[in-house]
């Protein structure tokens, strides 16, 4: 039996909500992340990448999670394809 997954925190939800609108903050994204979440953009995106792998995030923000999963998969495929001749 697998242990139950913890529910999303309010901060997790806020991070997913921000990820849904990240394009609106193009130049100011880094500053906005630091101000809203009190962490570096790297740490923010690490957390978001973790969240999009959870069923709770998929239930909370399905469109955002699916879009981010597609972006990650495309990036992964591009990196894997670029190493081949």
N, C-alpha and C positions, 0 to 999 in steps of 0.2 A: 504494500500500500504506500502510495506517495504522500508525503506530508502536504497539507493544504497550503496553497499559495497565499501570501498576505495580500490584502486589498491594496489598491493604489492609494498612496497618500495624496493629500491636497497638493503638495509640491509636485508629485509625479503627474497629476492631472494638469497642473499649470504648465509644466514642461511640455507635455503633449499638445496642449492648446497653443503654446508659443510656436512649437514646431510646425503646426498647421499654418501659421501666418508668417513664418520666418522671412519670406521674400519681401514682406512689407518693410522690414528693417534693414535692408541690404547693407548700407554703409555703417549703420549704427548698431548692427546686430551684436557685436562683441560687447559694446558698452551696455546695451539693454540686457544681455544675459548676465553680466556682472551685477548690474543693479537689481534685477528681478530675483536672481537665484543665488547671489552671493557666491559664485564659483566661476572658474575660468570657462571659456567656450569649449575647450577640450573636455573638461569634466562634464559639462552640460551634455555634449553630444555623446559621450560615453554612456551617460545615464539614459539618454533617449534611445540609443542603440540597444541597450539592455531591455528597456521597457517595450520596444516594438516586438520583442521575442516572447512577450508574456500574453497569455489569453485575456487577462484582465484589461490590458491596454487595448487589445483588439475589440473587446466589448465596449469599452469607454469611447474610443475614437477610431472606429473601423476604417473610415476613409483615410485618415492621417496615417494610421499604421500601415495600411496596404500601400499607400503611395511611398512611404519611407522604405518599406521592404523592397519595393520595385527599384527604387533608387540605389539601395545598397546592393541588390542583386546585379544591376547593370554595372555598377562600379567594380564589383567582384569579377564579373565576366570580362570586363575590359582589362583588368589587371592580369587575369589568368591568360587571356588571349594575347596580350602584348609580349609575353615571355616566350611565345612559340614562334618558330620561323615558318 
